[in-house]
């Protein structure tokens, strides 16, 4: 009788050792990844150093910056879009874009939308844009996207006003060029947020127009 009991214990021990061996061999990687907290369904607290969630579908920005994304128009078919701090401010869907320059003004401290307007640079009145730019107050962030034609009506006075906002490329902007730009009133140096592509029949992606431009990043808040 005692021999039978011993045999049973030995068989049980062999079974346990075999099971342990299989687990170690085939599930070692995943086994190590299981912690007591995850097994109990307890999740870790978020890292306080983590950045905010993605806004405008682009990179993360810290609490001292605003996320933005600008897409220029594609030829004269697809309109531009301007997103700022997670909100689409201008787009074809919102039905508030137009041929020429599409410009958004936001408060540089709190990110509040101040104004959005379009300016026909092919057959419109350039004085409308001139007045608009001169009325921008210090601390305002300016986001610009071109569509179709951005420069036929452009003159030296308007180019100078954009230069004051931090543009490096407006002086070279020509007929049907594509241009996206983020600047600010009171900026003491050139803006790092600007892209420009020339209308060139040898390199144009579309018939008569260059390819669209995309610009995204984190623009710093204006601290009072």
WOHUJO-V949693 format. One record per backbone hydrogen bond with DSSP energy under -0.5 kcal/mol. NH is the residue of the N-H (numbers start at 1). CO is the residue of the C=O. Records with the same first field share a line. If there is no record, write none. Layout:
# WOHUJO-V949693
NH = CO  CO
This chain:
# WOHUJO-V949693
5 = 1
6 = 2
7 = 3
8 = 4
9 = 5
10 = 6
11 = 7
12 = 8
13 = 9
14 = 10
15 = 11
16 = 12
17 = 13
18 = 14
19 = 15
20 = 16
21 = 17
22 = 18
23 = 19
24 = 20
25 = 21
26 = 22
27 = 23
31 = 27
32 = 28
33 = 29
34 = 30  31
35 = 33
39 = 35
40 = 36
41 = 38
42 = 37
43 = 41
50 = 47
52 = 61
55 = 59
58 = 55
65 = 62
66 = 219
68 = 217
69 = 83
70 = 215
71 = 81
72 = 213
73 = 146
74 = 78
75 = 73  210
77 = 74
78 = 74
79 = 77
81 = 71
82 = 90
83 = 69
84 = 87
85 = 67
87 = 84
89 = 82  87
90 = 82
95 = 91  92
96 = 91
100 = 147
101 = 99  119
102 = 145
103 = 101  117
104 = 143
105 = 115
106 = 141
107 = 112
108 = 139
111 = 107
114 = 105
115 = 105
117 = 103
119 = 101
121 = 119  149
124 = 120
126 = 124
128 = 125
129 = 125
130 = 126
131 = 127
132 = 128
133 = 129
134 = 130
135 = 131
136 = 133
139 = 185
140 = 137
141 = 106
142 = 183
143 = 104
144 = 181
145 = 102
146 = 179
147 = 100
148 = 75
149 = 147
153 = 121
154 = 151
159 = 155
160 = 156
161 = 157
162 = 158
163 = 159
164 = 160
165 = 161
166 = 163
167 = 162
172 = 169
173 = 170
177 = 174
178 = 197
180 = 195
181 = 144
182 = 193
183 = 142
184 = 165
185 = 140
187 = 184
191 = 166
194 = 192
195 = 180
197 = 178
200 = 198
203 = 200
204 = 200
206 = 209
208 = 206
209 = 206
210 = 176
215 = 70
217 = 68
219 = 66
221 = 64
222 = 108
223 = 221
